[in-house]
């Protein structure tokens, strides 16, 4: 399901989106959706790097699964901020639940 949104933006930003859409041979609305998707991923990456989001929260921000988010981190060269002790605790908790 999609919703309609009207957005005001600077002329410079509008011209950028218009040019991007033309170069991509797509409608402006599709270009805006793609830029929003990319912005969500960048927000998730920055939040994770700053330590304000876990990998699960980052995945939620980006609209991706945790495995997709891990792949994205790898593509961008982002190292995990999970400490080794935390990793061992999670394995132990997993063993207890199984």
Buried (B, 14 or more C-beta within 10 A) or exposed (E): EEEEEEEEEEEEEEEBBEEBBEEEEEEEEEBBEBBEEEEBBEBBBBBBBEEEBBBEBBBBBBEBEEEEBBEBBEEEEBEEBEEEEEEEEEEEEEEEEE
